[in-house]
Structure formats: structure tokens, C-alpha cells
Amino acid sequence: MRLPHLALVAALLVPQLALAAPIAVDAPADTAAADAVAAELKGSQFPSKLRRAKENAPIFLALAARDTANAPLAAAALEGMAATWTDREGRDKPQADAAYATVVSAYLDHSNPLVLAQALKAAKHVLKQGHEEVIGKVAALAGGDMAKHYAALEALVDVPDWGKRDDLAGVFAKALEAEPAVASLALFRLESRAFSFALRDEVSAATQGLLTHADPGVRGRAALAHVRYNTDAVAAAAAVEPLLDDSDAFVRSAAARAVGSAGALRLTDKLMSMLGDSAKSTYDITGWTQLNGKAGRVHHDGSAWSRVDDAALQGLKSLGGRNGSERLTLTRVRYDHIDEDLATCVSEARAWHAANRDALK
């Protein structure tokens, strides 16, 4: 028999707030069928074939509502709910309804980390529907410990137009003050929301301070977010400029892309000098534990091909076409010819730079 992962076992042994009683919802499921599925529990999961079978959707909901005092079974049932229900009509899975939302909402009060982790996964269907009670409970978790905070941010991006809501925008802006893993995740999510974010000025001010953060992942992602949230592109590029010489390759890569997107033509020569930097531009924040008991990892990648010169090329490409210069057209890089194709791109960039030097100022 396959033994459950030890980290998951440890998570289930944490003292927990068991729900006081079965959750009162209309969750019709044949009792014998539910018992048969429950008997298949292995550790804190059902076998993959069972937990993905859409015909088990009502059974998972019924088990979660019924067996609230059994943490392994509750966690497994919630995982099954996430896999077998959906947020929309017209699909071949049942649409999350009031009973589904009631069950998920109840488990968001659970103190066992693995049960809570699975409740947050199951919450995605009602978060996408804009269910306010569930949104409020998930947002409240963002004020908890690091694992809860991280998981809550990951869940909240399922809320439609989350960046336009003052309450949720505030959750993400506040997260910029948190531990590196949480702050980096918040920056990653914020980067694509700049033009519709409810608290743009607040993020601009926060990212200015994060450009000198001790963690490379945070300061690199802060560079990318800062040029998007700061309405003064010249000032934003000037603030990010020192990071072009950062000791960390991911930060240098992020800064190169950032100043390019900010249109900082005066830094063209600096980006050209970075074409000789082929350092690998990946970075991971590790040393923390997720709610599900597994090791946490926040991965950062400076560009498509994970090299500083590649990021510099992308920054230069963003500058092309400005101030009357020609656009920079680069050869498509192939996975099995990365070094060769990037070398070709560097040659193309140098030729472009020589032909457009006067305009690129």
C-alpha cells in the first residue's frame, strides 16, 4: 500500500478546530455509494480515478457536509469537490450552488492547515462567481500566518475584476509589506493589473521602496511593477536604473525589461552592454512550508530563455520604433538552438543599434 506523504500526515496532526456538527445543506447522495467512496480513502486523498470522476461530485459534497470531524476525509472530499464541480452552467460538471458555497465557507474557518488548503482550492468555483461571503473569508486569511497569506492571495485572483475592488486591492497592496514569498507573489499578480488597479498610487509608492529589498525576487519584481504603476516613466526608469548592475542575474534581467517597457532611450547603450551577459536569470524563494505541508517555492524567471542577454534583447526590442527609430526584429529562438539563435539575435541588435544610434537617445 502506498504510504501518504509524511508532510501531509504531519499537517493532519496539527491541533484543529473541528466543525461542531455536520453542515446543514441539501446534498443528496446515496448513503451506500458515499460510504463506498469514503472506504477508498488513502491517507488524505481518494485515488485519482475516484477524485476526478464527475459522477462523484454530489458524493464529495455530501461527505464534506457529513464527516466534518474527520480531517483526512474532509480534506479529500474538498479536493474532490474542486475537481468535479465547476463555476459555470453548460458544462459536463455540476455548477457550484448554494449548498456548495455553504460547505466551502464553513471549512474556511477550519484550523487544520491541510483541510484549509483544500477548502481554498474548492473555493475557486464560488470565488469566480463572486460569492461575497466566501470572498470575505478568504480575504481575512490574508492577515494570517505566511502560509495562509500566500494561499489566500493565490485564491483571490479568481475573483472577477479583483484589482478594481478597493477591498481586494488593499489586500494585495498590504501584502507588499509581508514576507518575501508573499510580497513577491503579490508583485507578480499586480504587474498585469496596473491600468485598472484601484490603488495605483499606493502600489507605485510601495514598489519604490521595494527596489532596495534584500530579497532578489522582491526587488526584481518590484522593478517590473514600478514602471507599470508609476505614471512618470522617466522617474520610474531612473529609480530602476541602479538594478541594471545588481549582483543577482534575475534582478538585472527584470530591470532590463522594465526600463525597456518604460521607453528609457537614454539607457539603450547600457542595455547593449548587457548583451554580453549570459548569466542564468532564475531565482527561487524557498525555506517555507505551504498549507498542505509541502515545501514552498516561489520561482522567478528573468525572461523567456532565462538569461540576462535575452532579457536585454527584450528591453531593446521595447525601445525599437521610438523617436523615429526602426523597430528591432529578432530571429525566433528555438529550444534546441538557444545559444546559436541568441547569438544571431545579438548580432541583429548590434546592427540595428548602429543604424539607429542617433534616434536612440
Protein Blocks (a to p, Z undefined) as FASTA:
>chain_A
ZZddfklmmmmmpccdddfbdcdddddddfklmmmmmmmpghjaccfklmmmmklmmmmm
mmmmmmmmlmklmmmmmmmmmmmgcfbehiabdcddfklmmmmmmmmmpcbfklmmmmmm
mmmmmmmnopaklmmmmmmmmmmcfklmmmmmmmmmmpghklmpmklmmmmmmmmmmcfk
lmmmmmmmmmmmmmmcfblmlmmmmmmmmmmgfblklmmmmmmmmmmmpmblklmmmmmm
mmmmgfbfklmmmmmmmmmmnopaklmmmmmmmmmpccdcbdcdehiacfkopacddddd
fbfnopaklmmmmmmmmmgopahiacdddddddfklmmmmmmmmmmmmmmmmmmmmmmmZ
Z
